[in-house]
Amino acid sequence: MYFKTFKNIQNINEVKSFYDSIVSLARNPVLYNKGGVPDTLDGRFELIVLHCHFFIRRLVSVGHTEKEFSQKVINYMVTDFDRSLRELGAGDLSVGKKIKFMISAYYGRANAYDRAIKENCKTLDDVLKKNLYGTNVPKDEEIKFIKKYIKNLLIFINSTDDNKVKDFFKNNIVIEKII
C-alpha cells in the first residue's frame, strides 16, 4: 500500500513538473514582447493552450503510457484553470461553466492549429489572429515571429526520441532550442 501511495505521489509530481514547464514556456517574455501576444489573462491562456496542445499531441503519438500521462497533464491543466479562476474571485456556481468553456476552447484551438499547420501559412495567420491575439491586431513581424517560434517548437518536439518524450523538460534547455 505504501509503495502504491509513493508511486502515485511520484506520478503527480512528474505531471505537475511537466505542466509547470509548459506554463514556464508560455510565460516567456519574448512571446509577449517580440511576438506581440497580449500579456493578459486571455493571452496567457492562449499560450498555455498552444504549448500544451503541441506537447500533448506528441505524447499521444508515442504510446499507451505516454497517452495516459498526457491525459493526466490535461487533467492537471484543468485543475490549474479551476484554481486560477477561484483565486481571481470566481464563485463556485460560475467556475464549472467557465471550466467547461475553457476545455471546449482548448479542443477547438487544438483542432484549428492542427488544421492550419497542415494546410498553409495564410490559414495559420488567420488562426493565430483569431485565437492567440484575440481582439488585438498584431503587426506582420509579430505574426512572423510567432510562426517561426511554432515551427521551431514543433521541430524540437518532433525530433525528440520516443523513449525520452516525457523528459522534454529535464535539462532546462528547451527554450534555447526553440527561440
SVG drawing of the C-alpha trace seen along z (x, -y; Angstrom):
<svg xmlns="http://www.w3.org/2000/svg" viewBox="-24 -46 44 48">
<polyline fill="none" stroke="black" stroke-width="0.4" points="0.0,0.0 2.8,-2.4 4.6,-1.7 1.4,-2.5 0.9,-5.7 4.5,-6.7 4.2,-5.8 1.0,-8.0 2.8,-10.9 5.8,-10.5 3.5,-10.4 1.6,-13.5 4.9,-15.3 6.0,-14.3 2.8,-15.6 3.0,-18.8 6.6,-19.4 5.8,-18.7 2.8,-21.1 4.7,-23.8 7.4,-23.6 4.8,-24.2 3.5,-27.2 7.0,-28.5 7.5,-28.3 4.1,-30.0 5.2,-32.8 8.4,-33.6 8.5,-37.4 9.8,-37.2 6.5,-35.8 4.8,-38.9 7.4,-41.4 8.6,-40.2 5.5,-38.1 3.0,-40.7 0.8,-38.3 -1.2,-40.4 0.1,-40.0 -3.4,-39.5 -5.4,-36.6 -6.6,-35.7 -3.1,-35.9 -1.6,-33.7 -4.4,-31.2 -3.9,-31.1 -0.2,-30.5 -0.7,-27.7 -3.2,-26.1 -0.9,-26.4 2.1,-24.9 0.1,-22.2 -1.5,-21.0 1.7,-20.5 3.4,-18.6 0.2,-16.6 -0.1,-15.7 3.5,-14.4 3.0,-12.4 -0.2,-10.8 1.7,-9.8 4.3,-7.7 2.3,-5.0 -0.1,-3.9 1.9,-5.0 2.5,-8.5 -1.1,-8.8 -2.2,-8.1 0.4,-10.6 -0.9,-13.2 -4.4,-12.8 -3.1,-13.4 -1.4,-16.6 -4.7,-17.7 -6.5,-16.9 -3.8,-18.9 -4.2,-21.8 -8.0,-21.9 -7.3,-21.8 -4.9,-24.7 -7.5,-26.7 -10.1,-25.9 -7.7,-27.1 -6.8,-30.2 -10.4,-31.2 -11.1,-30.8 -8.1,-32.9 -9.5,-35.6 -12.7,-35.5 -15.0,-33.4 -17.8,-31.9 -18.5,-28.2 -21.5,-28.4 -19.7,-30.1 -16.5,-28.1 -18.0,-25.0 -19.4,-26.9 -16.1,-28.7 -14.1,-25.5 -16.4,-23.8 -15.9,-26.8 -12.1,-26.6 -12.0,-22.9 -14.1,-23.5 -11.8,-26.3 -8.7,-24.1 -10.0,-21.4 -11.3,-24.0 -7.9,-25.6 -6.1,-22.3 -8.1,-21.3 -7.7,-24.8 -3.9,-24.7 -3.6,-21.2 -5.7,-22.1 -3.8,-25.4 -0.4,-23.8 -1.4,-21.1 -3.0,-23.5 -0.9,-26.6 0.7,-29.7 -2.2,-32.0 -4.6,-29.8 -2.2,-29.8 -2.1,-33.6 -5.9,-33.7 -6.0,-31.1 -3.3,-33.0 -5.0,-36.3 -8.4,-34.9 -7.1,-33.0 -3.7,-34.0 -4.2,-37.7 -7.9,-37.9 -9.1,-41.5 -5.5,-42.8 -4.3,-43.5 -0.8,-42.1 1.9,-43.5 3.2,-41.4 6.6,-40.9 4.9,-39.7 3.0,-37.1 6.2,-36.1 8.0,-35.7 5.2,-33.5 5.1,-31.3 8.8,-30.9 8.6,-30.1 5.9,-27.5 7.9,-25.9 11.0,-25.7 8.8,-24.3 7.4,-21.6 10.9,-20.7 12.1,-20.4 9.1,-18.3 9.1,-16.0 12.9,-15.5 12.8,-14.1 13.4,-10.3 10.2,-8.4 11.8,-6.9 12.6,-10.3 9.4,-12.2 8.3,-12.5 11.7,-14.0 11.3,-17.1 12.0,-19.4 14.6,-17.6 17.6,-19.5 16.0,-23.0 17.4,-23.8 14.1,-23.7 13.7,-27.5 17.2,-27.9 16.4,-25.3 13.2,-26.9 13.9,-30.6"/>
</svg>
